[in-house]
Structures are given as C-alpha cells and as structure tokens.
Amino acid sequence: MTAPTNITLAVTGASGSVYASEILRALAADDRVAKINFVASDSALRVFAEELNLSGRNNLAEKLLGAPCAKLQQHADTDIGANIASGSYPTSAMIVLPCSMGTLASIANGLAQNLIHRAADVCLKENRPLILCVRETPFNRIHLRNMQLASDAGATIFPAIPTLYNHPQSTTEMAREFVNRVLAHIGLPQPGAYQWQPDESL
Ligand SMILES: Cc1cc2nc3c(=O)[nH]c(=O)nc-3n(C[C@H](O)[C@H](O)[C@H](O)COP(=O)(O)O)c2cc1C
C-alpha cells in the first residue's frame, strides 16, 4: 500500500479531544504526510474547552501542537469553498476523530451542511478512505442504522474504543495507541506502536 500523503482530519463535538490532539501530533511528525487539512466543528470547540481547557477557533491546530506546522492548513467548518470540498482536490484519506452522532447522521444521509459533511461526502463519492471514529454510549437504533448506512456507502466505522491489554499508564498513552491503530489502518504504521505478544504461559 502506498502511504497516504494528503490527510483531512476533522474533529467534531464528541468526547475525546485527547484523540484529536494525539492524531494531529502524529500526522505533523510523520514525514510521509505532506499535507494536513484540519477542520473542527463548533461543537468540537465546546468539547475542547471542557476537556483540554482550550478556547477559540483561531490557530486551534497550532495550539494543539504547541508550535506552527508548515504542512498544516486549518479551515472553518462553514467554508464549503475550501480545497477539501472538491473531488478535484487529491485528498488521500479523511479521518473524523472523534465523530459525533450528529456528524455521523449527516454523513450517512448525505446532508453536506458544513465542510466536514461535504468533505466526507466527497471521499465517499470518490471512493477514498473515510474513517469515522464514532463516540457515544449507549447507541440507539438511529445511531446503529446510521453506522450501517455509512458503512454501506464505503466509510469505515472505527469506534473510539481504546484497548487496555497494552496496559496504558495515562489517558494520553491510551489515546496514542488508539491513534496508532487508526493510522496503521490507512497505511501509516507508526514507530513504537504496540503489537500484541501473547503470553504463552496463560
Ligand atoms: C462535553 C460534551 C461531550 C459530548 N460528547 C458527545 C459524544 O461523545 N458523542 C456525541 O455524539 N455527542 C456528544 N456531545 C454532543 C454533541 O457535541 C452535539 O450533538 C453536537 O451538536 C454535535 O455537533 P457536530 O457533529 O457538528 O460536532 C457532547 C457535547 C458536549 C458539550
């Protein structure tokens, strides 16, 4: 598999800002990635304020990274004229992490009401990888139906459910390992990613 070089990262208003922060860090540090298009929904900003004590849309991605990043471009979720809104723009893959039930519903039903929905719609119509890291608990039947719809349309439902068998020592470590799994899934295996070693004595 050729490594994807042009990644769209969308962050929506589900719990799990730490995942967004960790995946952005990993993409920024990855030399195989030439470009990151970053877009956060309004609700994502609200959750960032709750969970990471970060406020405001201005330079949000840079605030998350703690430094400027030349390959990073942040878009307003209202800018439906942005590059990623067009199929002519060569997005390699799009990741929505975390993905709220609201955004899942919009994508699954083709509503394309903001840049995140539209960019996802474009990935589906162009047969490009679209990874929806959904987060809610419990799921109602509408959520389940929308996951089925999105999956049938070509998206990968990749729930934001961390692993514990790797014994993470912090939420950041837990999030990092989840991010490693997401990136490996799109052809960007990460150095230092946990690999299951069965204990033969058990
Ligand atoms: C602190 C906080 C946590 C939330 N967690 C979730 C969640 O885990 N999953 C979810 O679907 N919605 C969650 N919501 C609700 C969404 O933010 C809300 O439905 C919003 O309209 C989603 O908009 P968006 O999809 O445009 O980001 C949460 C809201 C807040 C304030």
Ligand as a Chemical Component Dictionary entry (heavy atoms), coordinates in Angstrom:
data_LIG
# 
_chem_comp.id                   LIG 
_chem_comp.type                 NON-POLYMER 
_chem_comp.pdbx_formal_charge   0 
_chem_comp.three_letter_code    LIG 
# 
loop_
_chem_comp_atom.comp_id 
_chem_comp_atom.atom_id 
_chem_comp_atom.alt_atom_id 
_chem_comp_atom.type_symbol 
_chem_comp_atom.charge 
_chem_comp_atom.model_Cartn_x 
_chem_comp_atom.model_Cartn_y 
_chem_comp_atom.model_Cartn_z 
_chem_comp_atom.pdbx_ordinal 
LIG C1  C1  C 0 -18.704 17.874 26.728 1  
LIG C2  C2  C 0 -19.561 17.298 25.628 2  
LIG C3  C3  C 0 -19.413 15.981 25.271 3  
LIG C4  C4  C 0 -20.179 15.415 24.244 4  
LIG N1  N1  N 0 -19.968 14.111 23.917 5  
LIG C5  C5  C 0 -20.639 13.578 22.869 6  
LIG C6  C6  C 0 -20.341 12.250 22.437 7  
LIG O1  O1  O 0 -19.497 11.558 22.991 8  
LIG N2  N2  N 0 -20.992 11.776 21.349 9  
LIG C7  C7  C 0 -21.920 12.526 20.664 10 
LIG O2  O2  O 0 -22.474 12.039 19.678 11 
LIG N3  N3  N 0 -22.235 13.796 21.069 12 
LIG C8  C8  C 0 -21.606 14.331 22.150 13 
LIG N4  N4  N 0 -21.886 15.635 22.538 14 
LIG C9  C9  C 0 -22.959 16.362 21.846 15 
LIG C10 C10 C 0 -22.506 16.960 20.511 16 
LIG O3  O3  O 0 -21.490 17.900 20.712 17 
LIG C11 C11 C 0 -23.714 17.610 19.828 18 
LIG O4  O4  O 0 -24.660 16.634 19.447 19 
LIG C12 C12 C 0 -23.336 18.472 18.637 20 
LIG O5  O5  O 0 -24.499 19.001 18.049 21 
LIG C13 C13 C 0 -22.564 17.709 17.578 22 
LIG O6  O6  O 0 -22.247 18.614 16.553 23 
LIG P1  P1  P 0 -21.134 18.301 15.463 24 
LIG O7  O7  O 0 -21.408 16.923 14.957 25 
LIG O8  O8  O 0 -21.325 19.337 14.411 26 
LIG O9  O9  O 0 -19.793 18.424 16.089 27 
LIG C14 C14 C 0 -21.147 16.206 23.572 28 
LIG C15 C15 C 0 -21.291 17.556 23.932 29 
LIG C16 C16 C 0 -20.512 18.087 24.953 30 
LIG C17 C17 C 0 -20.689 19.543 25.320 31 
# 
loop_
_chem_comp_bond.comp_id 
_chem_comp_bond.atom_id_1 
_chem_comp_bond.atom_id_2 
_chem_comp_bond.value_order 
_chem_comp_bond.pdbx_ordinal 
LIG C1  C2  SING 1  
LIG C2  C3  SING 2  
LIG C2  C16 DOUB 3  
LIG C3  C4  DOUB 4  
LIG C4  N1  SING 5  
LIG C4  C14 SING 6  
LIG N1  C5  DOUB 7  
LIG C5  C6  SING 8  
LIG C5  C8  SING 9  
LIG C6  O1  DOUB 10 
LIG C6  N2  SING 11 
LIG N2  C7  SING 12 
LIG C7  O2  DOUB 13 
LIG C7  N3  SING 14 
LIG N3  C8  DOUB 15 
LIG C8  N4  SING 16 
LIG N4  C9  SING 17 
LIG N4  C14 SING 18 
LIG C9  C10 SING 19 
LIG C10 O3  SING 20 
LIG C10 C11 SING 21 
LIG C11 O4  SING 22 
LIG C11 C12 SING 23 
LIG C12 O5  SING 24 
LIG C12 C13 SING 25 
LIG C13 O6  SING 26 
LIG O6  P1  SING 27 
LIG P1  O7  DOUB 28 
LIG P1  O8  SING 29 
LIG P1  O9  SING 30 
LIG C14 C15 DOUB 31 
LIG C15 C16 SING 32 
LIG C16 C17 SING 33 
# 
